Amino acid sequence: MVDLETETGNIITAFEHIDANAVLISVGIIITAVLLSKIIAFVLTKISEMSWKYRLHIKTIIPLSKVLIYSLAIYYIISTVFALAMNQLLLLSGLIGAGIGFGLRNLFEDIAGGVVIVMEKTFQVGDIIQMGKYYGEVKEIGFRSTRIVTPNDDLVSAPNNLVFTECVATGNAGSSEMMASFDVYIDNNADADMALKILEEAVVTSRYVFISPTRPVVILLNDHPFYKSLKARAYVNDLRDEFLYRSDVIRRTWNEFHKVGIKAPKAQILSYDENN
């Protein structure tokens, strides 16, 4: 049976004998781990961009490699440089958690959230996600935060602890293709059949669309009291082209609408979610 008082004393003694050389070695190991993780992330990102088909699969290795490198570095420092035994290591972890857990609660929640995201693959680097109020492409999954590029090209750092408190939706779930849907509103007296035909033609001829037996194009018509809405659902070939696809289809659709006299509704339409 482990004597907690004795082991705690051994840990304190081990840290009392830490010299400048051990500190320098530890700093060197940490710097090496950081540089190595950045180099691996850079190389894998370059390789993923050259291999479009496996782009997202390759990028999933990046956060896993960071967890592995940092974990090995910390373990090596504590077990080899500071020469702590396994039972002392476990006890030290408990003491640290008990001592500063409440003071740095948000930090530990973020780190725990990062580990959950990586291990459970809640989402991956390259995915398009909705995480709380944040929406965009995942560029990096860090220990404390997830970096997301929004449609406005803003780089947002969303805290990882949101995975415990907010719903997380992914638009592609690791696939290169992603469904992109949008609505087009026309006047209630407009020719709905003609409008459906024009919209479908614009969708299937878009340079960004991806069509297959499992990725069909769906065009829906909804009739409202003062207007009609047409919803287009199709998959983009590359999820990064989601907004280019929407812009391309809407622009060409309305060009054809103007030619045949299909007009927008007179009533103002309020959309509850601009991402749907």
Buried (B, 14 or more C-beta within 10 A) or exposed (E): EEEEEEBBEBBEEBEEEEEEEBEEBBEEBBEEBBEBBEEBBEEBBEBBEEEEEEBBBBBBBBBEBBBEBBEEBBEBBBBEBBEBEEEBBEBBEEEEEEEEEEEBEEBBBBBBBBBBBBEEBBBBBBBBBBBBEBBBBBBBBBBBBBBBBEBEEEEBEBBBBBBEEBEBEBBBBBBBBBBBEBBBBBBBEBBBEBBBBBBBBBBEEBEBBBBEEEBEBEBEBEEEEEBBBBBBBBBBBBBBBBEBBBEBBBEBBBEBBEEEEBEBBEEEEEEEEEBE
